[in-house]
Amino acid sequence: MQRQMLRKDTHMRKILSLLCVFALVLSLAACAGGGESENTEPSDEVKGVYDAYTPYDETVTLTTGTTVLGVGGLPSGDDYENNVFTRYLQKTQNVKMKVSWSVDNNTYASKVALCIAGKDLPDVLVVNRSTFKQMAENDLLADLSEVYDDCISDFLRAQIESYGSGLMDEVTVDGKLLGIPSPALNNCQNVLWIRSDWLEKAGLEAPKTLEDVEKTARKFIDMKLGGDNTIGLTTTSKLYEGYNSSWGLDSVFSVFGAYPGSWLEIDGKASYGSVQPEMKEALETLRKWYAEGILDKEFAVRDEASRQSLIGSGRCGMYFGVWWPSNGVADIVELDNSADWIAVAAPLDSNGKLKYAAQDPIQKIAVVSKKCAHPEAVIKALNAGYDVLRCNTEYGNPYVAQTEEAYKYFFETSPQGWGVMPVPIEINWADCVGRIAKEMQEAVEKEDPSVLSITGFESSYDYILYNSKHPKENRVYYHEYLARVVGASAATGASAEAVPTCFYGTTKTMSTLWSSLEKLESEIMLKIVMGEEPVSSFDDFISKWYSAGGEQITKEVEEARNG
């Protein structure tokens, strides 16, 4: 509703502006006494700028800040400023991207903080929710209300609107649209990846309940299906990772009604999930699994490469992860072509639901500096990126030939992701994961890619079709099949049920104390699971957490939620 009112206000402002201009022209004409008028043609700077696809007469340069990551694998000579996206943007819109600074991914937040302190932002940046709030409070951001309505392509507008009006409300402050959000996909809980060939050898069905998961892991170990040192389940030292976690045991916690790391509304008030009594029962189960060898004895010291090695080498045949599998899943077929994987929604609770804490509806936010001379160019650059990435040949794009040329080049020479786009944020249809999974299966069965209702997945279709005829012959193609069909189908099934959460941002006290509180939480959870502390010590942790800043943070979260 707010967004609709904003759009109406925007159009009203335009009408009033035009009336003012018209009145000024009449006034000037009267003052001239009816003499010969000067040239009143629109200037070249303004003409043909405020729409989705009309190019500038002269080159407009947009500055940005980036990380040095995300450009590996590009063709020789290509970089952030010069790649298939930026060349398409300059060719069709006469907009050029320029990198003001590039830093390591670990120092990006610090660099942005310095920009905020110095009130000196590049034209466009991609930031998280808390940084967006800082920028808004310091009045550093351009109001994009008008340029969004004027310049966003119909293609992107339709995708953004698929999430409902509440999405844009998240980035609207005092009636001003201050950013373009990268929305989180709907209904994509983590799944259980499991070796189907191991299930067959063990004579087991795919697990559904928590007891099934434990039974399956124990059988895999007892039968030494991964060798003498078979691993049942591995995870991270944090134990949970939230939405899009590659190894977290979030699904195990949820069976007990525990949602660590999330803010929940309990009895009408904001409450931190990690300090709720339901956590104790979950930790007690994990403690039992660790003692009995079901949970990886070395999980606390493993890094990402080590965990992937367990999967890729065939030592571990089951883990919790996102709907797109880690590389180790597909790697195993190069060692053992008989290996095969499935993804299942498990463990289900007593009501047959796989519950998960609702994620932040926004992953990242693209913002434009208030000092940017051409904020409308940022919207046009955003359009151009998606023209290429999603091969947008619909919704009135006049550059179809260039789009298809760029798309072919990009995916044939450098199948990069989002990192080198002019405005690197992810925007998809809200239901795209489940829709593509369903349509891809039908398209492959019929060998007809026209079945796909979302453009930009032609390469995926080619890969999956090839894999259907030559199973696991190509690791990359097999991986695409596992992600787009197997994992996506499991993640978007009817069993998914989001548990509402009530806060996603950062409070004042969080900015100084949250890291120490997280450390306190992680240490006690590890000690309990690994048998170094009794389960009862969790009660002492709760008291320490509140006294060490948790009480004040909870108060601030409640205040922010209500105001």
TORMAR-300505 format. One line per 4 residues: number of its first residue (from 1); their letters; for each residue x, y negated, z of C-alpha. Coordinates in pm, 1 decimal, padded with zeros to 6 digits. Each point is the difference from the previous one (the first is absolute). Layout:
BEGIN
NUM	A	X,Y,Z  ...
// end
This chain:
BEGIN
1	MQRQ	00000.0,00000.0,00000.0  00278.4,-00242.2,00091.9  00170.4,00071.1,-00330.3  -00320.9,-00067.5,-00194.2
5	MLRK	-00051.6,-00329.4,00182.9  00361.6,-00089.8,-00070.9  -00049.2,00063.1,-00370.6  -00312.4,-00219.5,-00003.5
9	DTHM	00188.3,-00274.3,00183.9  00282.5,00028.1,-00252.0  -00229.5,-00050.1,-00295.5  -00173.7,-00291.2,00174.6
13	RKIL	00337.3,-00167.4,00054.4  00076.4,00041.5,-00371.0  -00326.5,-00162.4,-00098.2  00057.0,-00290.6,00238.3
17	SLLC	00353.5,-00041.6,-00130.3  -00123.9,-00017.6,-00356.2  -00263.4,-00256.0,00095.5  00266.5,-00211.4,00170.4
21	VFAL	00221.9,00016.4,-00306.1  -00293.3,-00097.0,-00221.2  -00083.0,-00295.9,00222.1  00362.5,-00112.0,-00004.2
25	VLSL	00009.0,00011.3,-00379.4  -00314.9,-00215.0,-00019.0  00145.3,-00243.4,00249.1  00323.8,-00036.8,-00193.8
29	AACA	-00192.4,-00049.6,-00323.6  -00204.6,-00279.8,00157.7  00314.3,-00170.3,00133.7  00151.2,00009.3,-00348.2
33	GGGE	-00289.2,-00213.0,-00124.0  -00086.0,00237.9,-00277.1  00345.3,-00018.1,-00149.4  00177.7,00291.0,-00169.6
37	SENT	00047.8,00288.8,00250.1  00326.3,00178.9,00062.6  00053.8,00367.4,-00086.9  -00204.7,00206.1,00249.0
41	EPSD	00092.3,00346.8,-00128.6  00090.1,00245.7,00279.5  00371.4,00025.9,00068.4  00197.3,00299.5,-00125.1
45	EVKG	00076.6,00093.4,00361.8  -00365.4,00064.8,00083.3  -00144.9,00109.6,-00332.3  -00074.0,00368.3,-00025.7
49	VYDA	00141.0,00093.5,00342.3  -00296.8,00076.7,00221.2  -00119.8,00333.9,-00132.4  00125.1,00356.9,-00000.6
53	YTPY	00175.8,00021.2,-00335.3  00067.5,-00334.8,-00165.9  00378.3,-00060.8,-00004.0  00178.6,-00318.3,00100.1
57	DETV	00131.1,-00228.2,-00275.0  00328.2,-00029.5,00186.5  00172.4,00259.3,00219.0  -00109.2,00005.6,00363.0
61	TLTT	00251.7,00149.0,00244.2  -00107.9,00177.2,00320.7  00251.6,00060.9,00277.7  -00016.9,00295.9,00235.8
65	GTTV	00192.7,00187.9,00266.2  00061.3,00373.1,-00032.3  00175.3,00296.5,00150.5  00291.7,00161.6,-00176.7
69	LGVG	-00185.9,00331.2,00014.5  -00248.0,00120.8,-00257.8  00192.2,-00070.0,-00319.8  00218.3,00310.8,-00012.2
73	GLPS	-00054.0,00205.7,-00312.3  -00086.5,-00293.2,-00222.8  00146.2,00002.8,-00351.4  00342.5,-00157.6,-00035.7
77	GDDY	-00021.9,-00378.1,00009.8  -00339.9,-00009.6,00168.4  -00056.6,-00149.2,00344.2  -00274.1,-00180.5,00189.3
81	ENNV	00014.9,-00305.1,-00225.1  00026.7,00199.7,-00322.0  -00211.1,00311.9,-00035.7  -00304.3,00121.5,-00189.3
85	FTRY	-00237.2,-00191.7,00228.6  00179.6,-00333.6,-00008.5  00059.2,00018.7,-00375.1  -00370.4,00064.5,-00055.9
89	LQKT	-00086.6,-00289.8,00232.8  00226.9,-00243.9,-00181.2  -00107.7,00120.8,-00343.9  -00371.8,-00030.1,00066.7
93	QNVK	-00024.5,-00278.9,00259.2  00328.5,-00192.1,-00031.1  00066.3,00056.7,00370.3  00351.7,00083.3,00115.2
97	MKVS	00094.5,00166.4,00328.7  00308.4,-00118.7,00187.8  00143.2,00162.2,00314.8  00087.7,-00264.6,00260.0
101	WSVD	00151.5,00255.6,00233.1  00035.9,00375.6,00026.9  00077.6,00177.7,00326.8  00017.2,00350.7,00139.3
105	NNTY	-00335.4,00151.2,00091.8  00095.6,00004.4,00368.9  00067.2,-00374.2,00004.0  -00295.5,-00111.5,-00212.8
109	ASKV	-00214.6,-00089.2,00302.1  00283.8,-00205.4,00151.4  00053.3,-00187.5,-00325.2  -00369.6,-00081.6,-00026.5
113	ALCI	00005.0,-00119.3,00363.2  00279.5,-00241.7,-00089.5  -00206.1,-00128.0,-00292.3  -00292.2,-00061.6,00234.8
117	AGKD	00221.3,-00180.2,00251.1  00143.8,-00220.9,-00273.4  -00341.1,-00046.2,-00165.6  00165.3,00098.5,-00324.6
121	LPDV	-00176.7,00287.5,-00174.5  00052.4,00115.6,-00356.2  -00308.7,-00027.3,-00218.2  -00123.3,00352.0,00071.7
125	LVVN	00077.9,00259.5,00267.4  -00145.2,00329.1,00120.7  -00038.8,00017.6,00378.7  -00174.0,00196.8,00274.5
129	RSTF	-00302.8,-00108.4,00199.0  00187.1,-00156.2,00293.8  00230.1,-00201.5,-00229.5  -00303.0,-00116.1,-00197.1
133	KQMA	-00149.1,-00128.4,00323.4  00318.3,-00192.5,00083.3  00007.5,-00159.7,-00343.1  -00366.2,-00096.8,00022.9
137	ENDL	00045.4,-00152.3,00346.7  00294.7,-00204.3,-00127.7  -00202.1,-00127.5,-00298.5  00247.6,00141.7,-00252.1
141	LADL	-00243.6,00169.8,-00236.6  -00185.4,-00118.8,-00305.8  -00377.4,00025.7,-00011.0  -00065.0,00247.9,-00281.0
145	SEVY	-00378.5,-00027.5,00004.1  -00035.0,-00176.6,-00333.0  00289.2,00156.5,-00189.7  -00113.6,00347.1,00105.9
149	DDCI	-00350.0,-00057.4,-00134.2  00133.9,-00160.1,-00316.9  00295.0,00225.7,-00081.5  -00039.1,00349.1,00144.8
153	SDFL	-00070.0,00248.9,-00278.3  -00337.3,00172.6,-00004.9  00191.3,00326.4,00032.7  00164.8,-00095.2,00330.5
157	RAQI	-00308.0,-00181.0,00128.9  -00205.2,00317.3,-00043.8  00260.8,00207.0,00184.0  00019.4,-00243.5,00292.0
161	ESYG	-00378.5,-00022.6,00026.0  -00024.1,00380.8,00018.3  00112.6,-00031.4,00366.1  -00286.8,-00231.5,00092.8
165	SGLM	-00000.2,-00367.5,00097.2  00171.3,00066.2,00331.9  00335.5,00053.4,-00169.1  00038.2,-00361.1,-00116.7
169	DEVT	-00136.5,-00124.0,00331.2  00316.2,00145.9,00157.9  00214.7,-00253.9,-00187.2  -00241.4,-00293.6,00013.9
173	VDGK	00077.4,-00256.5,00272.4  -00226.0,-00298.1,00068.1  -00168.7,00051.9,-00335.5  00330.2,00013.7,-00190.5
177	LLGI	00121.0,00305.1,-00188.7  00366.1,00015.5,00109.1  00113.0,00328.8,-00152.2  -00074.2,00292.4,-00227.5
181	PSPA	-00020.3,00328.5,00194.7  00142.0,00337.4,-00085.4  -00285.7,00218.4,00128.9  00037.8,00336.7,00165.6
185	LNNC	-00172.0,00277.2,-00192.4  -00323.8,00129.5,00145.9  -00038.0,00342.0,00157.2  00352.8,00139.2,-00034.2
189	QNVL	00084.2,00183.0,00318.7  00312.3,00212.6,00028.6  -00018.6,00365.3,-00094.8  00169.8,00327.2,00089.7
193	WIRS	00237.3,00119.6,-00273.0  00055.3,00374.9,00008.9  00169.9,00267.9,-00209.4  -00283.7,00195.4,-00161.0
197	DWLE	00238.1,00282.3,-00095.1  00088.0,00036.8,00368.2  -00369.0,00011.4,00093.6  -00046.0,00283.3,-00247.1
201	KAGL	00296.9,00193.1,00139.6  -00131.3,-00048.7,00353.4  -00353.0,00101.5,-00096.0  -00143.3,-00324.5,00134.5
205	EAPK	-00261.2,-00248.4,-00113.3  00083.5,-00367.8,-00015.8  -00019.4,-00138.4,00355.8  -00296.5,-00211.0,00104.4
209	TLED	00016.3,-00041.4,00377.3  00287.2,-00086.1,00234.0  00008.3,00363.0,00109.3  00031.1,00103.1,-00365.4
213	VEKT	00296.5,-00234.8,-00046.2  00175.9,00149.5,00301.8  -00076.4,00357.1,-00111.6  00127.1,-00066.6,-00352.3
217	ARKF	00326.0,-00160.2,00116.1  00061.4,00285.4,00242.7  -00058.6,00262.3,-00273.9  00237.3,-00176.8,-00240.2
221	IDMK	00269.5,00003.5,00267.9  -00059.1,00360.8,00108.0  00014.6,00121.7,-00361.0  00313.3,-00211.4,-00062.1
225	LGGD	-00148.6,-00126.0,-00325.4  00258.5,-00277.3,-00004.5  00285.1,00219.5,00114.4  00133.8,00067.3,00349.2
229	NTIG	-00035.4,-00365.6,00096.9  -00351.3,-00061.1,-00131.4  -00152.7,-00328.5,00123.7  -00368.6,-00008.9,00090.5
233	LTTT	-00063.4,-00375.0,00001.2  00234.0,-00296.2,-00003.1  -00074.7,-00363.7,00075.3  00164.7,-00332.7,00086.1
237	SKLY	00141.3,-00105.4,00335.1  -00295.5,-00239.0,00034.7  -00242.8,00295.2,-00043.9  -00258.5,-00221.7,-00169.9
241	EGYN	00029.1,-00251.2,-00282.2  -00351.8,-00112.4,-00086.4  -00146.1,-00032.8,-00347.9  00230.7,00102.7,-00283.1
245	SSWG	00229.0,00190.9,00234.3  00219.4,00261.6,-00158.6  00053.6,00221.8,00302.0  -00208.7,-00126.7,00290.4
249	LDSV	-00224.0,00220.1,00214.2  -00282.4,-00253.9,00004.9  -00251.3,00265.7,-00108.0  00091.7,00215.9,00300.0
253	FSVF	-00055.5,-00289.7,00240.8  -00336.9,-00083.3,-00157.9  -00138.8,00346.6,00082.6  00025.6,-00104.5,00365.4
257	GAYP	-00155.5,-00340.0,-00066.3  00339.4,-00166.0,00032.7  00111.1,-00273.1,-00240.2  00348.1,-00119.5,00098.9
261	GSWL	00123.9,-00327.0,-00142.7  -00351.6,-00127.1,-00076.0  -00219.4,-00255.2,00176.3  -00344.2,00139.5,00075.2
265	EIDG	-00315.6,-00148.5,00144.0  -00077.9,00193.2,00318.7  -00291.5,-00109.1,00218.7  -00021.4,-00320.5,-00197.6
269	KASY	00364.6,-00100.2,00052.2  00323.0,00033.6,-00198.4  00210.8,00292.5,00122.2  00334.6,00134.0,-00120.0
273	GSVQ	-00033.6,00359.5,-00114.4  00339.4,00117.5,00127.4  -00092.9,-00059.0,00364.9  -00334.3,00178.5,00001.9
277	PEMK	-00057.0,00321.0,00205.2  -00067.5,00206.0,-00316.4  00371.5,-00024.2,-00077.2  00093.8,00229.5,00288.2
281	EALE	-00180.7,00304.0,-00138.0  00151.3,-00052.7,-00344.4  00352.1,-00033.3,00144.0  -00054.6,00314.4,00206.7
285	TLRK	-00079.0,00196.7,-00318.9  00305.3,-00136.5,-00179.9  00211.0,00081.6,00306.5  -00122.2,00361.1,-00023.6
289	WYAE	00076.0,00013.5,-00373.1  00351.6,-00127.8,00058.9  00069.0,00248.3,00278.9  -00121.8,00287.8,-00216.8
293	GILD	00201.5,-00108.8,-00305.9  -00299.4,-00093.9,-00213.8  00114.6,-00362.1,-00003.3  00344.8,-00057.3,-00148.8
297	KEFA	00258.5,00005.6,00283.6  00204.3,-00268.1,-00178.2  -00281.8,-00232.0,-00106.9  00117.7,-00279.8,00230.3
301	VRDE	00337.7,-00034.1,-00175.0  -00097.5,00059.9,-00360.5  -00000.5,-00278.3,-00258.0  -00204.4,-00017.7,-00319.8
305	ASRQ	00259.4,00188.2,-00206.1  00020.6,00278.4,00255.7  -00375.8,00046.1,00009.1  -00024.3,00007.0,-00376.8
309	SLIG	00278.6,00256.1,-00007.5  -00204.2,00232.1,00221.1  -00278.6,-00009.6,-00256.8  00216.6,00003.3,-00312.0
313	SGRC	00217.3,00288.3,00122.3  -00297.4,00215.5,00093.3  00054.5,00009.0,00377.8  -00330.0,-00171.9,00082.5
317	GMYF	-00328.9,00075.8,-00169.0  -00238.4,-00238.7,00172.9  -00004.7,-00367.7,00098.3  -00238.1,-00293.5,00043.7
321	GVWW	00033.1,-00277.7,-00254.3  -00153.6,-00239.4,-00249.8  -00196.4,00110.4,-00304.5  00302.1,-00052.6,-00225.5
325	PSNG	00253.3,00262.7,00112.5  00359.2,-00071.2,00095.8  00260.8,00090.2,-00261.7  00100.2,00306.6,00192.0
329	VADI	-00333.4,00161.8,-00080.5  00069.2,00011.4,-00372.3  00372.8,00064.8,00046.2  -00062.1,00350.4,00132.0
333	VELD	-00113.9,00129.5,-00341.9  00350.8,-00052.2,-00136.9  00122.3,00255.4,00255.0  -00305.6,00224.0,00006.4
337	NSAD	-00246.3,-00028.3,-00288.6  -00247.1,00222.0,00183.6  -00040.8,-00269.6,00266.4  -00326.9,-00190.8,-00013.5
341	WIAV	-00174.2,-00257.4,00215.2  -00353.1,-00097.4,00094.4  -00131.5,-00287.5,00209.4  -00284.7,00042.8,00247.3
345	AAPL	-00200.8,-00226.1,00226.7  00104.3,00137.6,00337.6  -00027.9,00024.9,00291.0  -00374.1,-00067.9,00015.7
349	DSNG	-00172.5,-00086.0,00326.6  -00298.0,00185.0,00147.8  -00230.1,-00187.3,-00238.8  00198.7,00102.1,-00306.9
353	KLKY	00152.7,-00346.8,-00046.8  00357.9,-00106.9,-00056.1  00003.7,-00324.8,00190.8  00253.1,-00276.0,-00038.2
357	AAQD	00039.2,-00351.5,00129.2  -00122.1,-00254.2,-00254.0  00296.5,-00179.6,-00146.3  00059.7,-00367.5,-00049.2
361	PIQK	-00204.2,-00088.3,-00311.3  00297.9,-00201.2,-00123.1  00348.8,00137.5,-00069.4  00171.4,-00320.2,-00115.0
365	IAVV	-00098.3,-00351.4,-00103.3  00130.3,-00206.5,-00291.3  00026.3,-00365.1,00102.4  00076.5,-00318.8,-00193.6
369	SKKC	00194.4,-00293.6,00137.8  -00191.5,-00323.2,00049.4  00284.4,-00166.9,-00193.0  -00047.5,00221.9,-00306.9
373	AHPE	-00067.3,-00221.6,-00301.4  -00202.2,00264.9,-00180.0  -00183.5,00232.6,00243.3  -00221.1,00107.0,-00288.9
377	AVIK	00311.4,00148.3,-00166.3  00031.3,00246.9,00291.0  -00346.8,00133.8,-00074.0  00084.9,00026.7,-00370.0
381	ALNA	00321.5,00186.2,00094.6  -00201.1,00238.7,00215.5  -00230.5,00069.3,-00293.9  00295.0,00069.9,-00228.4
385	GYDV	00149.8,00256.2,00236.1  -00317.4,00200.7,00004.7  -00050.6,-00032.8,-00373.4  00321.6,00201.3,-00034.8
389	LRCN	-00024.0,00234.4,00297.2  -00360.6,00097.5,-00059.7  00015.5,-00048.2,-00376.4  -00291.1,-00234.9,00023.4
393	TEYG	-00167.7,00003.5,-00339.3  -00343.7,-00088.2,00135.3  -00166.6,-00303.5,00151.6  00092.8,-00242.7,-00278.0
397	NPYV	00380.8,00021.7,00004.0  00109.1,-00149.0,-00335.7  00350.2,00151.6,00013.5  -00091.7,00365.2,-00050.4
401	AQTE	00286.2,00078.6,-00238.7  00261.7,-00154.4,00226.4  -00152.0,00172.8,00302.1  00016.0,00343.9,-00156.8
405	EAYK	00353.5,-00062.7,-00123.5  00118.6,-00104.1,00346.1  -00182.6,00286.9,00169.3  00163.1,00255.3,-00230.1
409	YFFE	00342.9,-00151.3,00053.4  -00037.9,-00012.4,00376.6  -00110.6,00356.9,00051.4  00231.3,00152.4,-00258.0
413	TSPQ	00317.6,-00173.8,00110.7  -00050.1,-00093.6,00360.4  -00286.0,00146.4,00198.0  00040.9,-00255.2,00276.0
417	GWGV	-00270.3,-00097.6,00238.0  -00107.6,-00337.6,00122.4  00331.5,-00152.3,00105.7  00086.8,-00183.4,-00322.1
421	MPVP	-00343.6,-00140.5,-00076.6  -00020.1,-00381.4,-00005.0  -00229.2,00016.5,00304.9  00074.1,00342.6,00154.6
425	IEIN	-00320.4,00089.6,00181.0  -00212.6,00309.6,-00054.3  -00360.8,-00046.1,-00108.2  -00210.9,00300.3,-00095.0
429	WADC	-00365.6,00092.7,-00010.6  -00116.2,00080.3,00352.7  -00091.5,00356.3,-00098.2  00275.0,00056.3,-00254.6
433	VGRI	00178.4,00288.8,00177.9  -00306.3,00221.6,00018.6  -00134.4,-00112.3,-00337.9  00323.9,00074.3,-00182.2
437	AKEM	00030.8,00341.2,00169.2  -00345.5,00103.5,-00116.9  00029.3,-00146.4,-00348.4  00353.7,00129.5,-00054.1
441	QEAV	-00110.6,00357.7,00056.1  -00280.9,-00042.3,-00251.3  00226.7,-00174.9,-00251.7  00258.9,00278.7,00015.7
445	EKED	-00264.5,00271.9,-00029.5  -00147.3,-00167.6,-00308.5  00338.4,-00129.1,-00121.9  -00168.5,-00333.6,-00042.1
449	PSVL	00158.1,-00303.3,00172.2  -00298.2,-00217.9,-00090.2  -00169.6,00152.3,00304.0  00219.7,-00223.3,00219.6
453	SITG	-00194.6,-00312.2,00094.0  00306.1,-00183.1,00136.3  00266.6,-00108.0,-00245.3  00370.5,00043.7,00065.1
457	FESS	00005.7,00371.8,00079.7  00071.9,00131.8,-00346.5  00350.0,00111.1,00098.0  -00138.0,00182.3,00303.0
461	YDYI	-00244.2,00179.6,-00228.4  00279.0,00104.6,-00236.5  00208.3,00132.5,00290.2  -00285.8,00190.4,00161.5
465	LYNS	-00119.5,00145.6,-00330.2  00352.3,00127.1,-00069.1  00019.4,00149.3,00350.1  -00332.4,00179.8,-00053.3
469	KHPK	00148.9,00176.3,-00302.5  00350.4,00044.5,00142.3  -00045.9,00020.2,00379.3  00292.5,-00135.3,00204.2
473	ENRV	00229.8,-00002.6,-00301.8  00073.1,-00368.6,00054.8  00044.1,-00123.2,00357.5  -00122.1,-00353.9,-00078.9
477	YYHE	-00311.9,00123.8,-00177.7  -00074.6,00245.0,00279.4  00036.2,-00278.1,00255.4  -00248.1,-00216.4,-00193.3
481	YLAR	-00250.7,00286.3,00000.2  00041.0,00051.2,00374.2  -00054.6,-00369.7,00067.3  -00278.2,-00097.3,-00240.3
485	VVGA	-00203.8,00319.3,00022.1  00089.6,00213.0,00301.8  00086.1,-00260.5,00263.8  -00246.2,-00266.2,-00113.4
489	SAAT	-00290.3,00247.0,-00002.4  00073.4,00111.9,00355.6  00046.8,-00354.4,00131.0  -00327.4,-00134.3,-00134.8
493	GASA	-00230.8,00288.9,00081.3  -00322.4,-00015.5,00194.1  00173.2,00098.8,00324.0  00172.0,-00338.3,00036.4
497	EAVP	-00137.6,-00226.6,00271.6  00161.8,-00326.7,00100.7  -00007.8,-00103.0,00364.8  -00049.3,-00378.8,00021.2
501	TCFY	00294.3,-00206.4,00119.6  -00027.9,-00358.3,00117.9  00335.3,-00178.8,-00042.0  00290.3,00009.8,-00245.0
505	GTTK	00205.8,-00313.2,00053.0  00267.3,-00124.0,00240.1  -00054.5,-00207.1,00314.3  00237.1,-00247.9,00165.0
509	TMST	00120.4,00244.6,00263.9  00026.1,00282.3,-00252.6  00263.4,-00197.3,-00189.3  00236.5,00018.4,00298.7
513	LWSS	-00097.0,00313.6,00194.2  -00151.2,00245.9,-00246.1  00328.3,00166.5,-00099.8  00084.1,00077.3,00363.5
517	LEKL	-00350.8,00135.1,00059.4  00026.5,00220.8,-00306.9  00333.5,00130.1,00127.2  -00154.5,00077.5,00338.1
521	ESEI	-00285.6,00185.2,-00170.3  00224.6,00198.1,-00233.4  00234.5,00106.7,00280.4  -00271.3,00137.7,00227.0
525	MLKI	-00177.1,00181.5,-00282.0  00324.1,00167.1,-00108.6  00092.3,00098.6,00355.3  -00341.6,00153.2,00061.7
529	VMGE	-00006.1,00194.4,-00326.7  00358.2,00122.9,00041.3  -00062.6,00108.7,00360.4  00224.0,-00257.8,00164.9
533	EPVS	-00288.2,-00160.5,00188.3  -00327.4,00148.3,00132.6  -00324.2,-00092.3,-00176.8  -00105.7,-00184.1,00315.6
537	SFDD	00274.4,-00258.9,-00064.1  -00226.3,-00141.5,-00269.6  -00206.6,-00165.2,00276.0  00310.7,-00178.9,00129.2
541	FISK	00075.2,-00112.7,-00354.8  -00344.2,-00161.2,-00029.9  00064.3,-00206.9,00313.8  00345.4,-00102.3,-00123.3
545	WYSA	-00138.5,-00090.0,-00342.4  -00258.8,-00237.7,00142.2  00240.5,-00163.0,00246.8  00273.8,-00040.4,-00263.6
549	GGEQ	-00217.4,-00218.8,-00222.3  -00278.0,00231.1,-00113.8  -00259.3,-00168.3,00220.6  00074.1,-00345.1,-00143.4
553	ITKE	00007.5,00133.4,-00356.2  -00333.4,00175.0,00048.4  -00144.6,-00329.9,00124.8  00137.7,-00182.7,-00305.8
557	VEEA	-00136.7,00264.6,-00237.0  -00343.7,-00033.8,00155.8  00016.7,-00379.6,-00032.0  00111.1,00022.3,-00363.3
561	RNG	-00271.9,00250.3,-00077.0  -00265.6,-00230.1,00140.1  00129.0,-00315.8,-00153.8
// end
